[in-house]
Amino acid sequence: MLKIGEFSKLSRVSIRMLRYYDDIGLLKPAEIDDFTGYRYYREEQLFTIGRITSLKDMGFALADINKILESYDDKEKMDAFLSERQKELSKLSQETEYKLMLLETARKRLRKEQNMSFDVTVKTIPERYAATVQMVVPHYEDERMLWNTMMSECKNLVPADPCLAAAEFIDPEYKEENVEIIVWMTVNGSYNDTEHVKFKNLPAVKVASCIIKGSYDQMGEACATVASWIKENGYKMNGPMFNIYHVGPAQTQNPDEYVTEACFPFE
């Protein structure tokens, strides 16, 4: 039998923590002296405290560890516990990586002293002949599915000069899933419709727009600028906003080289 001090030294777990484990029923002493109140542990309990420490290091909550210890000798149940924790940590890792990316982007912006002001321009985009694809996709980030559909079904398109390529967001509100999008690209010539690609003359539209140079993470600030301009000048929006991709992923793999025009139809 080991006194609590000896057990603490061998297990590398503080006496305070051992007492807490006792209080919550995670690891009870083998014996407690009725007269002195001293706690004593058996040597084989060092294996148990080792398991507790290992599971704790993996990020399991103490309440979960108590349940896991009951199944420690069942390999299938243990594997299920570990697999589930692995999935949780993988998801957490992805979320952390995304947050780190946002922080790095913000720091880069500060280092470059990037001017976050956007000039609003009023223009009329003339009537144009375009290849269009309208689909519902899982998320906004899946817009590429529409462009891939257009390119796979129409391999011989001749782009107009200049060629405008745009995405129009149809839903009246932000949606977390099942997003309806129309993409269109101006083309020269005449074409027959395919299963998903429809060719049509798009009407002229008056828009308030601004140019975003660089990555898409500036889009929120740009949209806020245009929306505020429309309100402050006594106008109102009369159609879904759309982005024209003057330079996008099809032309460069460097997000710093993107040139996007955020357009808001108004009246």
Disulfide bonds with the S-S distance in Angstrom:
none
